[in-house]
Amino acid sequence: MTAHPGNNQRWCYVVDDDAAVRDSLRFLLKSVGLPISPHVSAQEFLAVYAGEPGCLVLDICMPGMSGLELQQRLNFESALIPVVFITGHGDVPMAVEAMRHGAFDFLEKPFHDQDLIDRVRRAFEKMRGAAAG
């Protein structure tokens, strides 16, 4: 069951079509006290996301709408959510495109758990700083 974010809490949204990755990230992020809202596709995420603060951990290569397409759509809608891309099929041009469009960070699978935790925490800090400034 997908958690539905409340207005007073920042959530870590995970969008990845691989159930094993979603389950692993759910366990990892919950283990460090981060509430997680997992989604199987960009379309499913868009159906429930209403602009709440948080961090988006996003797979680049997914069927249907790709992670890069979702990022561009969020940019078009002026959504202010930091995006940490994860991918098992990354290459330099893909990473450059993601960063050019405002991605907060980019990690290639497999990655160290602590690297993802650190990036997500920094994304939350950036968002808190932007809200305060």
N, C-alpha and C positions, 0 to 999 in steps of 0.2 A: 504494500500500500504506500502511496506517495504521501509524504508529509506535506501539509499545506502551511506555508509560512504565515505567521501572524505579523501584525503591524509593528510590534515593539521589538522584534528580534531580527538580527541580521542572519541570513541563511547562506549556506554554501550550496549552491545549485550545481548538480552534477548532471551533465548531458553526455551520455555515451551509449551506443547501441549494443555494447557487449555487457551482458548481465553479470559476468564474473568481475569485470572491471567496476561496474556500479556497486556490486556487493563489497568488493575489496575497499573501495573508496569510502563507502558508508561506514564500514567498520573502522577504518583508519581515522577518518575525520571525527567520528563520534568518540573515539578513544582519547582524543585531545579536547573534548568538550565543544566541538563545533556542530551545531545542528545542520543536518543535511536534507536536501530535497532532491532525490534522484529522478531522472527522466530518461526514457528510452530513445527519445528523438527530439530534434529541434521543434517540430510541430507540437509535440506534447508539452514541452517547456513553454512555448508561446501561448498555449491554451490556458495556462494557469498563472503565468507571470504577469503581475500588474505593476511593475516598476518598483517593487520593494527593494530596500538596500540589501546588499549581499555581495557575494563573489561567485562568478560562474566558472566552473571547471568544465571545459568543453573539448570534446574530441573533434578533430578536424574532419576525418573521413568517416562519414555516415551515409547510409542510404537516404534518399529523399533530399532534404535540405542539409547541406554540409555545415560544418562548424564555421567556416569562413563566411558562408551565406547568412547564417544566423547572426554572426558578429556584424555584418554589414546592415542587416535589418535592424538590429538594436541601435546601431549608430544612426540610421535614418530616422528612427523613432526617438532619438536623443535620450536613450536609456543610459543612465550613469551607473554602470555596473562593471567593475574590473573583470577582465576575462583572462584566465590562465588556460592556455591551450595545452592539451596532451595529445600525443599522436604516436602511433607505431609505424607510421609511413611518412615521417617528416623528411623534408629536404630544405636546403637553404632558401630557395625562392619562396617556398610555402611559408617558412618562418618570417622572411622579410615582409611578405604580403600581410601576414597577421599583425606584425608589429607596426607596419605602416598604417594600418587601420585602427591602431590604438590598443592592441592587446597588451595586457599587463606583463605577461610572461609566456614562455613557450617551453614545454618539457617533452623530451622524447621518451617513449616507453621502451624498455622498462626504466623507471626512475626510482631513486631512493625515496622511501616514505618521507623522511625528514625534509628532503628538498621540496616536495609538494606542500607539506605542512608549513614550511617557512614562507613559501611564495603566497599561499592563501592568507597567512597571517599578515604579510606585508601588504597584500591587496586590501584587506580590511583596514589596516592602518592608513593607507592612502585614502580610502573612502572616508574614514573618520576625519582626516585632515582636510579633505575637500569640503565636507559638510560644515566643519568649524570655520573654514576660511571663507 
